């Protein structure tokens, strides 16, 4: 049985954080109803001409049901509130105040369903002087201090290739909060409101550095953190082919074995060197790694317990034997025919017993077409065919 089987989620979110959070829930058995506009706008530059056409949309919406609903109409609000009466979770990613204007905020829904867990994901949270300020991931990680610490000394801030605020600060914090609230509901019988600020979540990622700063230490500069290229033992080095390897033998025994393997025991004790001594150690290691290609170094270190890895492209990462062995690439039925290759589920579960056998999982379910489940969901609420046709004519749901 999937961990979230029997949990119904209403997903009002539009951008990446909410849909990724509810994707994780759908992938593990939740009944997720994606509520979208009858004629949704294209909200990202990579989407196709019609909703659901892009690979990103098909991935983020897999395993979900699609209900179109115009929440600016009274009939649309009525339908959503009726759905919320029997929902376990509601997720929205509007700016603070929008859900209230639409009449689908926590106070209204919890009045008819005290058990509902309602999660709001926003850039800066529901309180504070910046609650209504617009932003995207780059802005949230700027205010969180993450961007300012990213990159090399003497260079501009380096924009990360993943959305730290959206995915960690937003989606994963939201998922954690929702699951905590569902667990608490078992004891109290009541849901609760989960207020997720993507900026708060991104700031929490700097936890050990923030603790040091709050204890009186100076803010770390770019390249000045233990794990951002400050030391020779935690660095990337260019190879003869132009590719790179990452080197991470932080512990003394790893460092000693690393130096022994490359024949540079003269650098013993310099893994944490800084200043001129650190620059010299890095320069010497740079010369060593320029003597072979990246793949030759991979072969050289194979079987050695030293913490050296190739720096892969995303295509290489997706085709790597480890990713394939872990099911991180899957085939999913496309709503438009054929099959899509998509990222797999990062969470795996095992049951008790001898050998800890993997629990059987259903394969990922296909994403829906826009409005594919309008009739099914409305019929569950008691709407008859002629009423559904009327809603379609009025633009409350998607027309045919």
N, C-alpha and C positions, 0 to 999 in steps of 0.2 A: 504494500500500500504506500502510495506517495506521501511524503511528510505533510503536505498541505492539502490533501484530499478533503473535500467538504467545505473548504474556505472559499467564500465568494468575495471577489474584489471588484469594485467599480473604479475604473481608471479614467480620470478626467485630465490627466497630464498631457502636455503637448510636445515638450522638448525632450532631451536625452535623459535627465535624471529619473523622472517618474516612470517612463516606459522601460528603462533598464531595471529598475526596482521591481516592477510588476512582471517583467520577463522572467526574473529569477523565481518569482512566485509561481508563474504559469508553468515553468519548466519542472517544478516539483509538485504539480498536482492541483494548484489552486484554480478555481473557475474564475478567470479574469475577463470581465466585460470591458472592452475598450470603448469609451464613449467619445465620439468625435462629431464634428459639425457635418451636416448633410452635404455641404460642398466645401470641404476643408481647403485652406490655403496651403501652398507649398511652403514649408517653414525652414527648409535647409537647402543649400545650393547643390546638394548631391541627389536630391529626390528626383524621381521621374515625373512625367507630365501629369500622371494621375496618382492619387494616394495609393501607397502600397506597391508601387512599381520598383522603387529603388531597393537594392540589396540590403541597405541599412534598415529600411522600413520593414521589409519582410522578416529580417532577423529580430528586430525589437518587438514585433507583434506576433511572433509565432506562438502557437498554443492558446491564443486569446480568441474571444468572440468579439465581433464588431457590431456595435449599435450606434446608428446615427441619431442625433438628437439636437434640436435647436433649443438651447437652454434660455434663449432670449424670449421664447414664447411661454405663455402660461401653461399650455399643454405639455411642453417639453419639461418644464419644472415639475409638473404633477407626475409625469412618468418617472423622472429621476427620483423623486421623493418616495414613490411607491417601491421602486427597486431598492432604495436605501433601507426601507423598513426591514428587509430580510438579508441585507448585506453584512458581512463581517468587517470589511475594510473599505474605506474610500481613500483614494490618493489623488491629490491635485497639486498642480505646480503653477498656479496663477500668482500674480503679484498680490500682496496683502490687500484685502478689500474687494477684490474681484468676485470671489466666491460669495461674499455677502451681497453684492449687487445682483448676482444671479439667483440668490435665494437658496444656495446649496451649501451653506457653511455648516460648521460643526454644530452650532447651537440649534439650528433648525432640524438637522438630521438626527441628532442625539435625542431630541425631544420625542421623536417617533420611534427611535431605536436606541435605547440607552446602552446596548451592547456594542455599538459600532465603534471601531477604531478608525479615527480620521487623521490622516497624515497630510500636512501641508509642507511642500518643499519650495523654498524661496531663496533668493540670493542672500538676503541679510536677516531673515527671520521675521516673525510677526510683531516684534517689538523693537524699540531702539530708534534713533534718529534717522537711520538709513533704510527703514523697513520698506519704503516705497520707491527706492532708487533702482533704476534700470541697470542691468549688467549681464555679462556672460562670464564664462569660466575665467578668462584672462583677468577680468576685473575682480572676481572673488579671490583668486589666489594672490592678486596684488595687495588687497586689503589684509589678507591673512599673513603676509610676510613670506609666502612661499616663493613667489616670483622674484622678489628682491634678493633671495639667497641662491637662486638658480643660475648656473653658468660658471665661467672661469673668472678668476681675478683679472681686473682690468678690461673686461669685456661687458657689453650690454647684457641685461638679464636674458636668460635663455628660456624661450617659451617651451614648456614640456609637450611631448607628442601625444599625451593622453590628457583628458579633461579631469584634472585632479579634483576640482571643486564639484563638477557635475557628478562624477562617478563615485568618488570616495565620500566627499563632503555631502553630496546629495543622495545618490541612489543607495549606497551601502549603509549610510547612517539612517536613511529612511527605513530600509529593510530591517536593520537592527531594532529600531524603535518600534516598528509595527509588530515584530515578533515578540518583543518584550511586553508590549501592551496586550497582545493576544494571550500570552502566558499569564499575565496578571489577571486577565478577565476570568480565567479558570477559577481563581480564588474569590474574586469580588463580584463576578457576574456583570460587571460594567466595563464598557470600553473607555477610551480616553483620547484626548487630542495630542498628536505628536507634532511638534513644531521643529522643523529641520531647516537650519540655515546652512547653505553651502559654504559660506565663509567660515562659520564656526567649525564645520567639519574639516575644512582645509587647514585651519589654524591648529586643530587638534592633532594633525599629522606631524606638526613640529613639536610634539609634546616634550621630548627630552631636552630639546634646545630651548623651548619656552621656559621650562622649569629652571634651567641654568640662568637664563636672562632675568627671570623673576627673583633669583637668588643673588643678583647683583653682578653677574658677568655681562660683558658687552655683547651686543647682537653680532652674530657671525656674518662675515661678509661673503661675497661670492668666491667659491673655491676655498673657503676657510673653515669648512666643517670636516670632521673626521672622514665622512663618507662622500665628500664631493670633490675629491682630487687633492686633498691636502697632503696625503702621505704617498710615498712610492709604492706601498703595499696594497693600495686600493685605488687603482688607476686603469686607464685604457692606454694601450700602446699600439702604434701603427706597425703593420707588417710589410713585407717586401712587395706584396700584391696590391697594396693600398687599403686592404681590409684591416680590421682591428681585432685584438683580443682584450678581454677584461681580466684583470689580475686582482685577486682578493684574499691573499694569505695574511689575514690580520694577526692571527695567533702566531706565537714564536715558533712553534713546531712546524706549522705550515710554511712559514717564511724560510726556515732553515732547510726544509725539504725542497722548496722551490729553488733556492739558490744552489743547492747541491745538484739539482737536476740540470740547471743551465750552466753549471760550472763557474758560478760567481760567488763563492763563499766569502770573497773579500768584502762583500756588501752586508755581511752579517751585522745585525744590530741596527740597521738603518731603515727598517720598515716604517718607523714613525719619524724619520728625520724631516726637518723643515728648513727653510732658509737656504743658504748656499749648499749645505750638506745634502738637504733633500733634493735640490735641483740637480746636484751632481749624480745622486743615486738614480734619479729618473732619467737623466741623460744616458747613463751607462746602460740602463735597462732598455731604453729606446734603441740603442745600437744593437743590442742582443736581438730584439724582436724584428728588426729590419733585416736580419739574416735569413729569415724563412718566410714563406707565405702563411697566411692565416690557417689554411687547411693543413699545411705541414706542421704547424704548431699544435693543432688539434690532435694530429696523429702522434706527435712527439709526447704530449702530456696524457695520452690515452692510458688509463689504468693507474695513473699516479694520483694520489689523494692530496691535491695541492690547491684547488680553487682557482683554476684558470679556464676561461671559456671563450668561445668565438663570439664576436659581436655580430648577431644575425640580422638580416633584413626581416621584415614581417613575412614575406613570402617564404623565406628559409625557415622561419620559426614555425609556420603553419605546416610545413612539410617535414619537419624534424621527426625522427622516430619516437622521441619521447612524447611529443604532442599527440602523435597518432596513437601511441600505445595508451594514452590517458583519455582517448576519446574527445580530444579538443577540436576535432574537425568532424562534422556530422553531415549526413544528407537528410534534407527535409523536403517534403512535398511542397511544390510551389502552388500558390492559389491560381496561377495562370497556366498550369500544365508543366510537366517535367519535374525536375528536382533541383533544389538549390544546395550548394555546399555552404555551410555556416559554421561559425564558432560553436564549440560544444559547451557542455555544462561544467563549470569549474568545481562544483561540489559533488563529491561521491559519498555514498553511504554504505555501511556494512552492518550486518545483523550480528547478534550474539551467537555463540556456539563455536565449536571446534573449527579452526581454520578461518573464522571470520569471513564467511562467504559474502561476496558482494550481493546486495539486495537487488532483485530484478527491477529494471526501470523500463517504463514505456518509452519508445523512441519519441523524440520531440515532435509535437503535433504541428501541422502546417499553419501558417498565418492565414487570417481571413481576408476576403475581399471586403471593401468598404461597404458597410451596411448589410453584410451577408446574413447576420442573425437578427435583423430588425423584427421580422415576422415571428420568429421563434420566441424571442424575449418578450415581445408585446403579448403574444398569446399566453405566455406564462402568467402575465398580469391580468388576463381575462379579456383582452381586446379581441373583438371579432374582425373578420376579414373586411367588412365595410368600414369599420372604424379605422383600421390600419390604412385603408385606401384613402380615407379622408385626411388622415395625418400626412400622408404622402403628398396629396394635392396642396395642402396648406404649407408645405415646406418644413413641417416639424421633423420629419425623417427624410431620408434620401429618396428622391424620385427615381423611377426606373428609366 
